[in-house]
Amino acid sequence: MEHKDIAINGDYAIALAWKQVDPDVCSAYPITPQTIIVERFSEYVADGEVNTEFVCTESEHSALSLCIASASAGARSVTATAAVGLGHMWEMLGTTAGLRMPVTMAVTNRALSAPINIHCDHGDAMASRDSGWVMLFSENVQEAYDNAIISMRIAEHKDVQLPVMFCLDGFILTHAIERMTPMETKDVKAFVGEYDPVYPLLDWKNPVTHGAMDLSDVYYEHRYQILEAIQAAAKVAEDVFKDFAKITGRKYNSLEKYKCDDADYIAVCLGSTFGTIKVAVDQLRAEGKKVGAMMPRLYRPLPIDDIAKAVEGKKGIAVLDRFMTFGSYSPLYEDVVTSATSLKEMPKMYSYIYGLGGRDVKVSDLESVYNDMIGNKSKKVNHLGVKL
């Protein structure tokens, strides 16, 4: 029944994708709202439905460390985490990228402490955005499933060889049951292909060294190679999206746009909010207001030129960050503003902080963002829905 639509939540959808791929190693530590990904996948392992070596480690730091070791040996390796779990991995994030290990990781976005909160915002991903990982965001459960498969093709491409984290909003997508069309397992395996590791340690006929110390004579050059690889990931991702569309009919882009071409005002967001904001756009369009929305599906490397082209000539751009930066502007806002610096004339840019700690964001809230821009009521920095 894999080719038929099913009702499934985001976490189970990722576990299903991994089951169909059957990776060599899955190493993880449970943390809400990610736990049911690895719980469900461990059931597949226990029932003999996959050949994966599953390791439940004593911490997230150890989980990613083990993935680095297994990937170094030549094994296709996956993991998952969220929030402070991703924070506990932080030391190993840079190591994974620096060693050019094509590990794929599901990140179920959850607020960072303190206060303790188990619900959605993007603080975990934003704290990790400069660690050298390719980053994808998902709008819905279908996209979370698809990104779990797509991410492996990007990570393992010979021009990239970098880890990929694919993000989905905690509880909003991880625990929400939605309609989804899975691929047939044979098509998943054909799309991902056999894993062909680069410089595996277990290739004893061609010995290599991983993780040697770099001093000032070579460190810069090796870090520059990561930059070249993540820049190459931009084209690789687009090629993978096209290949994926050929077999599924589901078309993805590095920058997803909704009714932007003739829009005067555009809102930019990440994750599940993109689905909600489309409804706001449709309702305002029915009132005759020229508005649109867009989401960088590929967040790292950022599609800078595409963003600049999309905002050129617009009257106003609202950038919605589900994360609060203290002492500066928030990251997605900075990214969009920086992207637009190549334009002869930049549109007005407005920062909106919203939805922290899982606070609900309604269609009416998002309509107010557009109406504020249209009515010239937006401030440079706005806190949508905060109780003052």
Protein Blocks (a to p, Z undefined) as FASTA:
>chain_A
ZZpccdddfklmmmmmmmmnopabdcdddddfklmmmmmmmmmmmnopaccdcdddfbfk
lmmmmmmmmmmnopacddddehjlmmmmmmmmmmmmmnopacdcddddddddddddfbdc
fklmmmmmmnopacdddfblmlmmmmmmmmmmmmmpmklopacdddddehklmmpccddd
dddfklmmmmnopaddehifklmklccdehiacdfklmmmmmmmmmmmmmmmmmmmmmmm
mmmmmmnopacdfbdcehklmpcbdcddehjllmmmmmmmmmmmmnopacdddddfblbd
cdfklmmmmmgopabdcdddfbdcehiacfklmmmmmmmmmpmbdcddddddehihhiac
dfklmmmmmmmmmnopacfbdcehiaZZ
